[in-house]
Amino acid sequence: MSAVVIASFPAGPLAANCYVLGTGDDDRCVVIDPGMDAAERLDTACQELGLRPSAVLLTHGHFDHVADAATVADRYGAGCWIGPADRPWLTDPLAALTPDFHPLVADYADPATAREPATMLTAEPATDGQFATLDVAGLRIELIPAPGHTPGATLFRTPYHDESGRYDLLFTGDVLFAGTVGRTDLPGGDQPTMDRTLSSTVLSPPSQLPDETVVLPGHGSQTTLGRERAGNPYLLHL
């Protein structure tokens, strides 16, 4: 079914975008990247809109994107998915950050209380050149591996329809932003790996990821793949 972005907002001191996604046909929804201070705003949105999260999806394991994942998932009895390579950071958040970030997250990231959500989701495995998928809240979401910013970074792609036609939504976390790309100087980051990710996904042929694909990044405003392919300086050198 077609996806609808029901709500989105920047959460926490690092303004990480949290998204609420559904079909609009029932009260089920998917929450993407509930970071620092996201839970209270999500509760308000869910109460106002009559929604109930049935899954929490995490683009990667940095704390500004996952801080409230366990709170949200367990409060609503929702399952959670994160790229397996980043999963250890759910219980050891400081391991994903350099020391200069520790004071910023000190009020949120207590290693003694950090925990995984009670229920972790397993994706349908990739087959015949296709990506692994999750079927949640009436949506089929493709999981596109995108290491480089972190080892387990993942792009989420799902179809969208409106009066102008059909195109895809692509939730890129900290891999791709409007006008820039993700950093690789934090633990687990690797620039050559990031370059390969950008070349094989963002710069893949338009037949695989069309230019009109809407990019919903982990920080900042939305963009399109076509706009980034044409003008993002970090992509042009590739």
N, C-alpha and C positions, 0 to 999 in steps of 0.2 A: 504494500500500500504506500501511498505518497506521504511524505513527512511534512510536518508543519513545525517551525520553530515557534513555540508558544511563548517563551520568555527568555531573556538573556540579561546578564548584568555582570559588571566587574566586581570581584570580591577580594577583600583583604588589602593589606598595604601594598601588595604588588599588582593589584588590579587584574587578577587572572579572570578571564571570561568564563562564566558558568552558563550553560545552556540547558533549557528544558525543551524536549523534543517529543512529539507525539503525532498521531494521525488526525486528531480532532474529532474522532468518531466515538470515543469513550473516555473514561477517566484515567486510563493508563498513560504514563509518560516515562521518558528516559531522561536522566540527569547526567550531563557530561561535565566533568571536572568541577565538583563542588569543593572549592579550596577554602582558604581561611575566611571565617565569618560568613560562609555561604548558607549554612543550615537554617539560620533564623529567617533569612530572606526567602529561602525556598519554602519554608513552612508557611509564610505569609502568602506567597504566590499560590501554593497548592490549595490553601483554604479559600482564597478569593476565587480561584478558577475551578475548584472542584476536582482537583487532580490527585492522583496517587502514584508516586514513582514505583515502577516495577523493575527498574534496573539502573545501576550507576556505572557509567563507563568512564575510564580514565585514560587520557591520551598519553600520559607518561607519569613518572613517579615523583616529580618534584613537589615539595610540600605546598607551594602556593596553589597547586591544582588538586591535591588529594587530601588536604587537612581535615575536611569534614566528611570524607567518603564513608567512614565507618558510622558516624553519627547519622547521616542521612539514610544509608542503606539499612541499618538495623532498626531505625525508627519506623520505617515503612515496610520492613520485611522484604526488602529488595536484594537481589543478587548484584554482585560487583564483578567487573572485568577490568584487568590491567595486563599489559604486555608482561609475560612471565619473567623477563630479565629485570624488570623494574619492581616486581612484586616484593622483594625483600625490603625495599625502602618504605613500605607501608608500616613496618614495625621498627625500622631504624632510619628515621627521616633525616637525621643529621649526616648520615653517610653519603647522601646525595648532594651535599652542599659543601662549599669551601668555608673555612672558619669565619670569613667576613660576613657571611649570611646568618651565622648562628644568633647574634643578638637580635636580628630582625624577627626571627621566628621563635625566640625563646619563650614567649607566652603561649605558643601553640604546640611546639614540638618537644614534648617531654618524652624522651626515650623510654622512661619507665611506664608510661601509660599508652604509648602508641600501639595501635592494634589494627588488625585486618577486620573488614566486615565479616559478620558471621557466615555469610554465604558467598562463595566465590563462583563465578560463572565459568563454564567451559565452552569454547567456541566450536562450531562445526568445522572440522579440519578442511584445509585447502585441498582441492582436487583438480587435476587436468588443467593446470595453469591458472586456476581461479583462486581468489583470496579466501581465507577463512571468513566465516560469517557468524553473526548472532541474530537470532529471531527473538525480538523483545518488543513488548507493547504494540504489537501489530506491525512492526517494522522489520525489514531485513537490512542489517548494517554490515557492510564489508569492512574487514580489518586489514588495512594495508600497512605492512611493516615499514617503519621509517626510522631506522637507527641513525645515530649521529649526535643528536642533542643529548639523548640518553640511549642506552642499549635497547630498551624495550619500547621506545616511542612508536606510536601507531596512529595512522590517519583513519578516521571513520568516514565512510562514504555511504550515502543513502539517497534514493531518488526523491525528487520533488516535482510536483505538477502545479501549474497555475494557468491563468488565462493566456499567458504568452507561450506556453508550451511545457516541455519536460526538460529538466536539467538535474544535475546532481548537486547535493550539498556535501562539502568536504570539510570536516572538522580537523584542523591541522595542529592543534596544540601549539608547541613552541618550535615546530619545524619550519613553518612558513607564515610570514606576516605580510601586511600591506607594506611593500617597499623594502623589506628586509627578510632575513632568515634567522634561525635560532643560533645561539652561541654554542660553542663546543669546548669551553674551558672549565666546565664543572666536572666532577667525578663521573666517569663513564662516557664523557663526551669525546668525540673523535672527528676531526675535520675531514680526512679522506673518506670516512664512512658517510658523513653528512653529504659530501659532494656526490657520492654514488647514489645516495637516497634522492637527492634533488634531481639528478640526471635521469634516474630510472622512474621517478613518479611525477614530480612537478613538470619536468621537461619531457615526459613520455609523449608519444604521438597523440594528437587531438582525438584520434579514433578511440584511444583508450581512456583519456581524461579530457573531455572537450574544453575549449576555451571558455565556454559559458558556465562552467562549473563554478559555483559560489563557494568561496573560501571563507570559513568561519574560524578565525585563529584564536589562539589562547590568550592573546593580549591585543588591544587595539581594535580597529574597525574592520568590517568585512571587505572583501575584494573579490576578484575573479581570477581564475588561472590565466585567462587571456591577458588581462592587465598586467599580471606579474611576469608572464613570459615576455611581454613586450618592453617592460620598463624597470623591472627590479634589478638594480645593479649587481646584486649578489648572484643572480641567475645568469645575467648576460655574459659573465666571464666564463661560465661553464659551456 
